[in-house]
Amino acid sequence: MIGQLRARRAAGVILRMIQKGKIAGRAVLMAGAPGTGKTAIAMAMAQELGDDVPFTSIAASEVFSLEMSKTEALTQVFRKSIGIRIKEETELIEGEVVEVIIDRSVSGVGSKTGKLTLKTTDMETVYDLGVKMIDSLNKEKVVAGDVIQIDKSTGRITKLGRSFLRARDFDATGSDVKFVQCPEGELQTRKELVHTVSLHEIDVINSRQQGFLALFSGDTGEIKPEVREQINQKVSEWREEGKATIVPGVLFIDEIHMLDMECYSFLNRALEDVMAPVVIMASNRGMSTIRGTGNIKSPHGMPIDLLDRLSIISTTPYSTSEMKEILKIRAVEEEVNIDGDALDILTKVASETSLRYAINLISTSYLISQRRKSSVVEVGDIKKVYSLFLDEKRSVQYLKEFQDQYLYNTQTPDQPGMEVEST
């Protein structure tokens, strides 16, 4: 990332607290003007946390568009951001395949039977096979020399690779084959498996007839509070028995000022729950009206009692040198060659209008350069697209000049309210 050193340092402190589990139930507000990297910092924090920590991202306006109540929508994203790490022991059979024998009836009628010979470095055993196991072996294309793992509870077969003793068959097996050591010790072992699921996934599985398949069908809908209470009780029992641990994740709510008073009241209560995730909010508003209150104004459009709970990280406008570096990186990402003079002009455009507008000009100026059969964006290309596409200030100015020609215009030429807000 470029710039925002103070905000990034503050985010780093929050990140370390999350990793140590010392910030559960707290909330952070990223406050700053549009285009100052608030969302980028939040996304970077999510990447640093890793895949094992649940991360959910929504725009506040999504709460009003879902086919459920506002509080239910917020409850679901909260529970999506809380992980449950479940530990369980399972019996496994792990060894190298010595031989697979499948007996088929001569008449073709009747079930198939067979025998599977597995070995480790210390022992060798022959297992009788049923129809289900034979089908699984055929599906995985298991042959002699493969090292496999069988889950005794489910019958699931996993091919771990080819035994190193078969390395001499390398040319015959292909270069993409993975070779592993023959297992040592007993064929049957007990292993501890760890699964991380979110509370919301457990809610869906236990509240729908389809069970686990409901997660793939998208049939979430509203979930009864009674179901959640039973699940919370069961999770508490698992924690006491040492079978599960809670992994507080991160919920990122962009455009937090779009929520109304009912949602803010819910957030105040939800953050007090012992299993609440870390909530990171982002807002680009200054003093503005709190939605759902009529005309009550507050910083960032949020109630004062909720702001009092938050650790606020502010982002500042980028300097000219930082804008130039961001534009250069963005041009590389979009595979656009831009010369130095054109980059200077683009940086000037960004400082006079907005960084987002300048970024949008990169790809369009590249298309203009291709029309003159050039692979490098030059100053003339930037000027051309600048004249074709208006920025916010010039668009408002154009509207003020020709507003009487627009339909349903309610603004008089001398009436205030057409000023452009500085960003």
LINCOR-V497439 format. One record per helix or strand. SS is the DSSP state (2 for helix, 1 for strand). FROM is the first residue (numbers start at 1). TO is the last residue. Records with the same first field share a line. If there is no record, write none. Layout:
SS = FROM-TO / FROM-TO
This chain:
2 = 5-19 / 38-49 / 62-65 / 70-80 / 131-140 / 164-173 / 199-207 / 211-217 / 225-241 / 256-258 / 261-270 / 304-307 / 320-333 / 340-352 / 355-371 / 379-388 / 392-405
1 = 27-31 / 55-59 / 82-103 / 113-119 / 124-129 / 146-151 / 157-163 / 179-180 / 188-198 / 244-248 / 250-254 / 260-260 / 278-283 / 287-289 / 291-291 / 297-299 / 310-314 / 337-338 / 376-377
